[in-house]
């Protein structure tokens, strides 16, 4: 029989530390009573709900049950770490699109940007009003990113498309006439999967179904670096009027994947990571243009990847068709999955929290987004989850921002919202706005 009480000390990395002391905790208590105790001991004017970690296990039962399951003796002092609870967001609104929404960003102040299979970029303000749009490609846009720049009047956007090119475009939200295609990036022979920028904005990566990754600088050449194709070689695409961009060649072509490359991201200025349908995750030395490390997982095509939260440098998260997300530490010369997050459906996208050092958000083909705390690795379960849509709409892409808001998209629009832990997530032709309720 479990004892009536158990000695325990509390630790935390939150802004609410308790002074060092030992508590005698009734073993019948569970998360709710422990949260009340911490709030009372801290004398907080506004209560803050907490979750509790014991040996990397998120407490979901009573202390008595946990101690029995883990063979903890009655005189053994428990070390209990408390973390702020994450509440599931609440839906605010929908924003229908005419075609699938493939990519979304909430990085710009007071604006959401979307990319669609109709070749357009669109901007919405926080009242869900469309304020700007422009046709960027004559074929579906599959991905875009905002390239960091010092300009205050305009923004540099990199886009990837089914037209086999990426493009650098300068946009000004105050004027439809000031959308200026600067350079088209020519390398790939199949549709592009993704485009991403480094933190300085000096370079971008493109990844494609042709198994290649292109490394590009963001300088606009004075003249074409790649010749125009012969008239008979041009494929029929929607014609785009206006300024003609310079045809740009890559700095480097990264060759090692043997199938479609589904994700590519910079780690820093000298290294990058990628994943693909060849069941590999790869690290790249960008100074020499070589694959420096390869993780092979038999018959597990990878769909998406993300850098791990800031608490885990040089660590990568990758989702695969076996319905898991795995964490790999590339500081290890022979990295194995240190964390595996199981999903009931295939996880199609991942984003790390920009404001919480241990949390990530995943979106899956069951239409459910799940928030995970990577400190809870034993029998990992999400700390919060929510279904963004009714019916059979799936998450395709996620993005994050430091403000308390997020958005999501499915096969008929997109959406956004607010959250104490901020995430933005999107899928195809419908978008939604959400907000995170205040912690009560």
SEKOL-976045 format. One record per residue: x, y, z of N, C-alpha, C, O in turn; residue in one letter. Coordinates in steps of 0.02 Angstrom, whole numbers, plus 50000, padded with zeros to 5 digits. Each point is the difference from the previous one (the first is absolute). Layout:
% SEKOL-976045
XYZXYZXYZXYZA/...
***
This chain:
% SEKOL-976045
500434994050000499575006050000500445006250000500505000350036X/499325004649923500395006149996499925004050065499474999950031X/501065003649990499965004050061499515005849990499845001949944X/499935000950113499525005649996500325006349974499655004349973X/501014996450035500355005949976500704998149977500264994750017X/500035009749943500654998649969500415006550003499745005249982X/500904994550039500415006049999500155002049928500114995749957X/499895010850029500125002449932500315006950002499875004050045X/500554997449906500275006749988499785002049930499944995949955X/499955010650036499765002649936500565003949965500375003750032X/499694995349903500465003949958499615002849941499464997449982X/500805007849988499675002849942500495004349960500485002650027X/499394998049908500355004849958499535005649979500175004149958X/499254996150072499515005249985500175006350040500464999950041X/499185005649947500135006250038499714999750071499975005250033X/499834988949990499664999550065500374995050045499724994850017X/500905006750004500374995350041499785000150073499835005350027X/500174988950004499894999450072500674999950037500494997549972X/499545005150089500624999350039500134992750016499524996150007X/501115001949998500164992950014499714997750066500145003050052X/499464991949947499724997050061499694993349982499844998749942X/500064997250108499694993449990499285000250024499855002450054X/499714995149904499294999750016499814992750013500284995449969X/499255003650075499694993450008499345000249962499535003450021X/500444993049923499435000449954499554994050009500234994349996X/499125006750016499544994350002500034996149934499955003049946X/500134990650057500074996049939499354999349961500004997849943X/499455004150088499364999949964499955006049952499565000249957X/500895004650050499985005949958500204998449928500404995549987X/499325008349967500184999749929500195007149977500145004350041X/499864996749893500245006349973499635006050029500325005050017X/499034994649988499605005850021500195002350070500105006050012X/499964989350036500175001950068500725002650005500145004650038X/500314992449923500695002550000500045007149972500385004150026X/499234997349923499985006749972499745005050051500255005650005X/499234992550032499745004450052500535001350054500075005750024X/500314989149994500525000850050500535005049978500195004550038X/500054994849900500525004549975499745007249997500355004650019X/499034996349958499725006749997499945003150069500155005950010X/499644990150039499935002550068500685001750030500085005150033X/500424990649955500675001350027500325006249969500395003450032X/499434998049905500285005849966499605006450014500235005549986X/499174993750043499555005750014499895004249937500045006150001X/499804990549944499895003549937499345003750001499494997350023X/500515008949953499385003949999499514997249948499395000350010X/500884997049936499594996849949500234992849992500574998849983X/498994996350030500214993049998500284998049932499755002149948X/500774993750053500314997349940499974992450004500264997150048X/499424999549904499984992750002500674997049980500335002549955X/499864992150079500644996749986499894992649985499524996950024X/500935000349935500074992849992500634997950036500425004250018X/499664989149992500554997650042500354994149967499684995449973X/500995004850029500424994949971500384996350056500315003150043X/499654990349955500384995850045500414995149958499724995849965X/500945004850038500454995849962499835000049925500024994849967X/499825011050007499845000649930499314997649982499844999449940X/499744999350110499334997449988499505005350022500025002550056X/499524999449899499485004850016499484996850045499714994949982X/500185008050076499554997050049499285000549976499745005549990X/499934988750000499304999849979499574995850047499414999149987X/500904998450066499644996050050500125003150068500285005550005X/499524991050048500185002250067500734998350014500304995849965X/499995007650085500694998450019500074992750022500504996849986X/498985000750049500024993150024500064995149941500414995450001X/499185005749948500034995549942500675000649964500294994949979X/499975011250015500645000949966500564996650039500424996649970X/499585004250096500524996950041499974992349996500524996749998X/498875000650001499934992849994500254997549932500364995049997X/499465008649950500214998049932500765000549991500284996349960X/500045008250078500725001149991500414997450059500605001550005X/499094994550038500354996750056500385005050043500594998950016X/499085006450003500305005250043499844998450072499424999050018X/501105000750024499914998550071499685005750038500025005849978X/499674992650079499625005150036500435005350032499765005550014X/500894993249997500435005050030500435003649947500395004450017X/499534993749921500395003149946499735006949984499395000849991X/501055004150005499795006949986499915000949924500464998749961X/498955003450020499865001249929500265006849979499945004950037X/500344995549903500165006449970499485001449946499984996649949X/499615008450063499445001549956500135006649965500075005250032X/499964994649902500085006249961499325002449978499604996149973X/500255010350037499365002749977500115004749942500475004049999X/499084995649953500015004049939499315003149990499504997250023X/500485008449944499355003249987499584995749954500244997549949X/499125001850068499544996249958499865003849935500035006149998X/499834990149950499825002849936499264998649987499794994250001X/499825011049988499284999149987499884999549925500325003649962X/499224992150016499864999549928499705006549974499575002950034X/500634999449907499735006249972499274999449982499724994549995X/499975011249995499305000349980499945003449932500355004949985X/499204992449974499935002549932499685006949999499535001450038X/500725003049917499725006649992499615000749935499445002450000X/500864995449943499655000949936500344996049945500544997250010X/499125002649932500264996749940500125005249946499675005149997X/500814993449959500125004149941500044995549939500524997049987X/498935002449974500014995649941500485002749947500085006049992X/500224989449971500415001549942499714996549939499614995350007X/500575007149934499754997049938500374993549982499764996149960X/500825002950070500404994149984500384997950063499975003450051X/500384991049946500354997450058500515005150026500355003249962X/499684997450104500505004250033500594995650019499924995450041X/500655005949931500584995650009500485002450053500394996150027X/499605010449989500495002750046499745006550031499635003749967X/500554997550095499775006050036500555002650045500404996150025X/499615010449985500485003050046499655005350042499575003549976X/500634996950087499755005250045500585004150028499945003050053X/500624997249911500595003350025499975007649995500325003550040X/499294999149913499975007349992499515003050049499474997150014X/500695008750011499595003350050499315001549972499935003249947X/499554994650089499315001549984499764997049934499505002349971X/500854992650004499804997049936500094992450001500464997450030X/499084999349935500084993049982500114999649924499655003549962X/500814992450016500114999049929499834992749982500154995550039X/499535003649904499854993249976500254999249929500035004849961X/500154989150022500164998149931499524994549978499804995850040X/500015004349897499474995649977500194996649934500485001949966X/499144992950019500104996349937499775004149939500114997849944X/499585007950066499845004349943500595004649982499925004449958X/500664994650074500605003849984500055006750035500475003849987X/499054997750058499995006550032500265000050072499964994950035X/500315010849985500115001650070499465004950021499805004449961X/499954994950101499505004550027500205002150070500324996350036X/499485009849982500115002650067499335001650032499565002749967X/500384995750098499405001450039500215003750063500524998650028X/499055006049994500145003250064499684996050056499694994949987X/500405007350075499764996150057499245000250006499724996350041X/499945007949920499274999849999499754995349946499404999949984X/501064996149987499854995049949499815003049932499704996649959X/500485009650030499865003349936500604999249953500575001350019X/499284996649919500554999549951500205007149980499595003949977X/501054997650030500255006849987500455000449938500155005449977X/500064988849998500485000149944500024993149968499904994950034X/500225004949901500104993649965500415001349937499995005549972X/500364989350006500395000649938500144993149973500144995350038X/499815004049896500194993749967500764999849995500305004449970X/500004990550059500734999450001500244994849949500515001049967X/499144993550027500184994649954499414998449955499425001250018X/500724996049924499484997649956499784992950014499634997149961X/500615000150094499834993250021499935000150076500155005150031X/499624989550000499915000050073500635001950038500554997849985X/499355006450066500545001650048499984994750054499494999050032X/501074997649979500034994650050500275002350067499874996950051X/500525008649949500325002250062500245007249990500145002149944X/499905001650111500335006549997500305001550068499814997150051X/500665007649950500295002350063500155007449993500125002549945X/499875001050111500195007050002500755000450013500244997650051X/500125005449903500735000550005500175006150042499815005649981X/500544993750075500175005850041500385005349959500464998449963X/499335007950046500345005549966499965006250043499625000250049X/500765004949933500025006250039499515005249974499925005350030X/499744993349915499545004849971499395000950045499744995250028X/500045011049979499415001650040499385001049956499445000050026X/500655001049909499445001449956499754994049962499445000049974X/500974994850021499814994249960500274993750033500385000350049X/499414993949925500214993650027500234995649942499735000349945X/500774995650069500254995249951499714993250015500084997450055X/499574999749896499664993650008500324995049952500105001549941X/500054992650084500234994549957499434994949994499704998050050X/500145000049889499454995449987500264994049960500495000549963X/499184993750047500154993949962499364997849965499455001250026X/500624995649917499414998749959500054993449962500534997049993X/498885000949982499964994449954500295001749931500104995549959X/500045010850028500275001949934500754998649995500335002249952X/499954994250097500704997750002500485005650021500614999149996X/499135006650025500435005550021499825002450070499464998850026X/501025004750003499875004350058500085007249977500265001249946X/499505003450095500045007049979500115004550060499734998850054X/500685006449936500095005350049499585006049977500105002549944X/499454999750098499545005449982500005005350055499974998450059X/500075007849920499955005650047499285002450000499725001649948X/499974998650111499305002050004499925006050046500375000950048X/499145003149935499825005850041499244999650011499625000549952X/500174998750110499294999150014499595006349990499394999749999X/500945005949994499645006349991499825001149927499595004349984X/500714991849971499875001249929500024993449961500504996450003X/498965002149962499984994149958500515000649943500254994949975X/499915011350005500435001049943500744999050017500424999749955X/499744999850109500704999550020500204992850018500484999050036X/499164996149937500224993150005500504998849943499825000249942X/500814998550076500534999949951500374993350002500384998750046X/499514996949904500404993849997500725001749983500155003049949X/500314995050096500705001949992500414994649964500395001549955X/499524992250066500404994749971499614993450002499684998550050X/500364997749896499734993249999500584995150006500525000949968X/499404994050074500544995450017499924993549960499504996650006X/500995001849953499944994549952500514994550015500605001149996X/499144993150021500414994050011499594993749990500224995349967X/499185004750060499634993750010499634997849937499825004149957X/500084989350039499654997049943499334996950020499694996549961X/500105004850102499374997550025499735005250049500375004650019X/498994995050000499715005050045500425000850064500304995250025X/499705010950001500365001550061499574998450061499405001149999X/500914996450054499654998350061499995005850049499495001450032X/501085002049974500075005050053500555004949983500474998449964X/499475007650064500545005049999500075002750071499505001150034X/501125000049987500125002650068500605004749998500444999349958X/499575005450090500535005150003500424999050062499764997450050X/500875004849946500405000250062499825006250040499635004349976X/500634996250084499795005350046500235006949978499695005050018X/500854995449943500255006549978499675002449936500065005849982X/499604989749983499695001749937500485000049941499825002249946X/500784995350064500505000049946499934994149953500245000349943X/499444994350080499954994049959499324996750010499675000850051X/500124995349898499404995950005500174992949975500464999049961X/499144996350063500024993149977499374998449961499465002250019X/500594993949928499424997249966500074992449999500564997449993X/498894999150015500004992749997499454997849952499485003349994X/500654991249971499554998149945499874992549998500344996050032X/499155002349930499844993049987500554996649958500014993949995X/500445010049976500534997149958500604997450041500504998049971X/499445002150096500514997650047500565005050012500484998450036X/499485007549936500535005050007499815005450050499415001550010X/501105001550020499935005950042500445005549971500594998849985X/499145007150006500385005649974500175004950055499575001750041X/501055000849960500215005350045500105006349958500374999949951X/499315005650070500005006149960500165005950045499825000150058X/500525005049914500035006450035499395004149979499644998149953X/500245007450081499415004049986500175006449962499595004649996X/501014995749976500195005749958499674999449932499944994549973X/499865011149999499685000049934500545001249948500335005250001X/499774990249952500525000949949499825005749952499425001549990X/501105001449980499885005449952499744997349934499645003649964X/500534990250020499754996949939499844992750014500184997350052X/499484999549901499804993050009500624995550008500485000549961X/499504995250089500534995050010499824993349968500444995849991X/498935003349994499754993949968499655002049936499565004450001X/500614992649942499695002049937499264998249996499784995350033X/499865008449927499304998449987499954993349963500434998549959X/499064997450056499924993749964499795001349928499715005349984X/500434990049973499775000549930499245000349998499684997050043X/500035006549909499265000849998499624993450005499474999850032X/500784994949937499654993650002500034996650067499624995350012X/500845006950032500084996750065499565003150054499954997250055X/499745008449931499615003550051499344996450012499634998649953X/500225000250109499364996950017499485005450006500145005750016X/499244992449971499465004850003499825001550072499824995450038X/500245010949983499835002250067499585006349995499985003349948X/499684998450107499635006250001500495005849991500515000350034X/499345004249920500465005549985499935005450054499455001850020X/501125000850002500025005250050500275006449968500555000049973X/499065005350031500215006449971500465003750048499994998850061X/500415005849912500395004450043500744999149992500244997249950X/500135005150100500735000050000500274992949993499764995350032X/500745003949925500294993449988500604998950047500475004049998X/499524990850043500564998950046500624997449965499964997149946X/500635004150086500624997249975500024992550014499774997750052X/500514998549902500044992750007500654998450038500555001449976X/499374995650082500564999250047500204992650006499584995649999X/501085003150007500274993350010500194999050073500135004850035X/499874988949989500164998850070500755000950015500424999449956X/499725002150107500695000050024500284992950002500584998849986X/498974996550032500224993250013499404995449992499435001950015X/500684992049961499484994949996500194994450049500544997149995X/499015001450051500134994950051499694993549977499394999449995X/501044995749991499784993649972500164994350048500584998950017X/498914997550005500114994050040499354996150007500004993950002X/499435009750001499364996750003499884996049936500255001749947X/499374992950060499844995849942499265000049982499794996249957X/499835008050077499285000749985499805007250018500425004150017X/498944997249980499735006750013500265002850066499994996550051X/500255009749948500205003550061499395003850026499735004349965X/500054994150095499395003050026500125005850047499545004050012X/501074996750014500145005550046500735001949999500434995849990X/499705010750019500695002550004499995006350042499585004349991X/500904996250056500015005750045500715001550020500414995450008X/499755011050000500655002050025500044998750075499525001250036X/501064996449987500154999850071500355006450019499835003250050X/500684998849911500355006350007500275001849931499774997149950X/500705007550047500265002149935500424994649966500105000349939X/500134994750098500464995149972499704993049994500284995749966X/499155003050066499714993349998499255000449985499675005050015X/500084989649956499284999449986499804992850010500424995550002X/498925003350003499734993350006499464999049947499705004849976X/500204988950006499474998449952499724993150016500304996150036X/499115002649936499704993350006499654998449935499855004549960X/500014989150029499704998249936499644993450000499984996450050X/499745002149892499624993849990500474994049993499764994349994X/500895006750007500484994450000500134997550071500484996250011X/499105005850036500054997850070500645002250034500274996550043X/499985009449938500615002650032499895007150025499595003849974X/500794997850078500095006950023500755001449993500414996050021X/499765009849950500705001449984500225006750027499615004850003X/501024995650017500335006250019500475002049944500324995749969X/499735010950018500405002449943500515005150023499865004450041X/500754994949933500535005050009499945004949942500174998449943X/499585007650071499865004849947500635003449975499995003049946X/500564996650091500635003049976500304995849944500305002649954X/499604990750050500304995649951499484996549956500184996649952X/499185004350063499474997249959499954992550002499844996849950X/500305000350109499984992750006499534997950057499895003850047X/499854990249947499604997050053500474997650054500424995649988X/499525007150073500474998550053499764994450047500394997150036X/498965001649962499734994850045499334997749971499615004049974X/500254989550032499374997249974499704995450052500334995650027X/499035005449986499614995450042499524996249953499615003149964X/500434990450037499574995949957499514996150043500204996550046X/499165004149938499474996350034499644995849948499665002849956X/500404990750048499754995649948499255000949989499604999450047X/500215001949891499305000449979499605004950042499434998750019X/500875007149996499655005350036500095006549962500395004350022X/499264996849923500065006449965499845005850047499514999850038X/500915005349960499915005850043499635005549963500135001349941X/499405001950094499565004949968500185007250017499895004549960X/500384996650100500135006950021500544999950054500114994950032X/500215010849977500495000650054500015007050027499775004749968X/500504995950093500055006550033500594999750048500164994750027X/500165010949983500495000450053499644999050066499435002250008X/500904994550039499714999050066499975006650038500325004849979X/499304995650076499975006150039500705002350022500484996249997X/499565010150024500645003150016500384996550056500605000950007X/499054995050032500334996350054500434994349974500374996950039X/499585001549896500364994249972500355002049936499764998349946X/500815005250057500365002249940500264994049960500154994750028X/499905006249905500234994849954499574993750003500234994549986X/499145006450033499544994550005499425001149952499775005749991X/500004989049978499515000449947499414995550015500074994750030X/499335007549948499404996050004499764998449930499985004449957X/499854989350031499774997949933499394995650006499984995450042X/499515006049917499404995950000500024995049942500295001549947X/499414992750064500044994849949499334996549991499535001150039X/500434994849909499374996749982499824994450048499464997149994X/500985001250054499824994950050499625003150059499934996950052X/499845009449939499585003550049500405002150062499725000250055X/500915001349937500415002450056500385006349981500115001449941X/500095002250111500505005349994500604997850042499924998250058X/500675002049913500614997950034500465006050009500045004449958X/500324995650099500495005250014500704997049993500154994850028X/500285008749934500694997749989500485005550021499915005949984X/500624992150052500525004750022500614999049956500344994950006X/499805009949951500564999349953500685001450032500514999649966X/499505002050098500655000550035500284993050013500604999250011X/498964995949989500214993050007500244997449932499645000649951X/500964996450046500244997549935499564994449971500024998849940X/499604997850102499554994749977499315001250031499794996250044X/499865009149933499385001950034499444994949991499884997549945X/499795001050110499394995950000499435004450024500115005350029X/499284992549959499425003850022499985000250076499904994950033X/500195011149996500005000750073499295000850027499884998550059X/499675003949900499305000850018499574997849941500165001549943X/499314994850071499534998049948499305001850022499764997850053X/499905006349907499335002450016499514996449953499985001449940X/499624994150088499544996049960499355003849988499755003350045X/499984996149894499385003249980499514994749975500214994849976X/499145006550030499514995349973499935000649924499714995649968X/500555009850003500005000949927500685002949981500375002450042X/499784997549894500655002349977500115007350016499605004249979X/500934997650058500155007150013500335003149938500524997749978X/499175007549996500225002949937500425006250009500325002349952X/499685000750107500375006350010500175001050073499664997550045X/500885006249966500265001250067500245007350004500265002749951X/499655000450107500305006550012500215000450073499654997650044X/500935005349968500225001050069499705006450027499855004649962X/500074995850103499745006050031500545005449999500564998750020X/499275007449957500495005450002500075003150070500465003950012X/499094994350033500015003350066500064995150058500115002250057X/499834991249931500074995050053500564995249980499974996849947X/500535002750095500624996549982499944992549993500464996749977X/498965000450043499954992749999499394997549962499864994050000X/499785010449966499374998049970500015000249924500335004249970X/499294991150000499904999949928499254998949987499634998050044X/500175003549895499324998649977500044995649938500415001249956X/499164993750042499964995849940499295000349972499525000850037X/500434998649897499364999349967499984993549962500514997949972X/498924998850027499964993349971499414999349953499575004349996X/500424990049969499484998749950499334998550031499514999149964X/500445000550102499354999450032499695006950015499485000450032X/500865005049945499745006750011500105002650070499715005150019X/500714991650021500125001950070500705002950006500494997249975X/499565008450060500655002950018500144998350073499555000250042X/501074998049972500194997850067500615003950023500495000849964X/499485001650098500565003450031500364995150046499694996750041X/500975002849951500414995250037500525003850041500285005049978X/499854992650082500565002450040500534994650000499894994550024X/500695007249948500524994949990500344997950065500414995449999X/499435007850056500254997650064499624993850022500254996050040X/499145003249935499604994150016500114994849946499624999749951X/500904996250057500194995349947499814992850015500004995949955X/499845002650108499824993250018499254999049988499585003050034X/500264992849917499304999249983499705006549977499465002050022X/500905001549933499845006949982499285000749976499774996249957X/499885008650070499335001749979499965007649992500375003550035X/499204999049921499965007349991499735003450063499584997250035X/500685008849978499755003850058499365003749982499645002250045X/500214998549890499375002949978499894998049927500494998849964X/498895000850015499844998449930499345003149982499595001550044X/500304999549892499375002849977499894998049927500484999449962X/498894999750020499824998549931499795006449966499535003350021X/500834998549926499895006549969499385000249956499705005349992X/500104989049979499444999949954499554994150014500214994950027X/499165005849954499544994449997500084996849931500135003449951X/499804990050046500074996749936500714997749987500414999650046X/499744999049890500634996949982500495005149970500204999449942X/499995005550097500515004949979500634998650039499994998650060X/500585001949905500634997950029500495005950006499985004749960X/500454994950090500545004950006500534998549948500204994349990X/500045011049977500534999349951500645003750021500544997849982X/499405007750054500595003950017499875003950063499435001750016X/501114999850021499975003850063500505005649998500514999649965X/499355005750072500495005350009499905003150068499484999050031X/501015004849994499965002750068500185007350004500335002649955X/499465000650098500135007050012500045001350074499764996050040X/500555009549979500105001350071499395003050034499965000150061X/499575002349901499395002550031499534994350017500094994449976X/499425007050066499544994850023499444999049949499425001550015X/500754996049927499504998849949500234994549953500604998649997X/498934998249968500194994949951499454999249950499455002650008X/500704993849938499514998949947500074993049972500524996850008X/498955000949958500024993349971499635000049933499585004349988X/500604990849970499684999649934499834992949982500314995350025X/499205003949931499794993449977499815000449927500195004849966X/499434990350009499874999749928499495005149976499784999649943X/500045005050097499545005249976500105006550036499515003750008X/501084998050013500135006550031500554999850051500394995250002X/499655009950040500515000150052499735003750060499465002949997X/500924997150059499785003350061500575002150044500584998149988X/499275005850064500525002250046499715001050069499394999650009X/501045001850040499765000950067500545002350047500555001849978X/499294998350087500475002350050500134994550051499574995850012X/501035004350017500194994750045500555002450047500455003749979X/499514994250085500555001550046500644996749974500545002850004X/499394991149969500544997049961499815001149928499484997549978X/500925006149984499795002449935500194995349944500584998049994X/498935000249966500114995949940499535002549946499475002750014X/500744996349924499585001449943500024993949956500544997449985X/498895000249993500004994049959499495000449945499465002750009X/500724994549934499595000849941499964993849957500464995950001X/499015003349964499924994749950499635002849939500135005949991X/499504991749971499815002149933499415004849993500105005150034X/499354994849935499605006049981499545002950053499525003349980X/500574995950084499615003450051500465001850058500414995950020X/499525010150006500435002150055499585002050059499435002249992X/500854997150067499635001350061500405004350048500614999650003X/499035004650035500315003950053499844996950067499444997850012X/501065002050032499924997250067500315004850051500405004249982X/499404995050081500365003550053500084995250058499604995450009X/500935005850030500134996050059499665003350059500175005750016X/499364991050018499675003050057500515001650055500504996450008X/499375008950029500445001750055500014994550052499504996750012X/501085002550019500074995250053499645002650062500175005550024X/499364990850000499595002350056500224996950066499715001450052X/
***
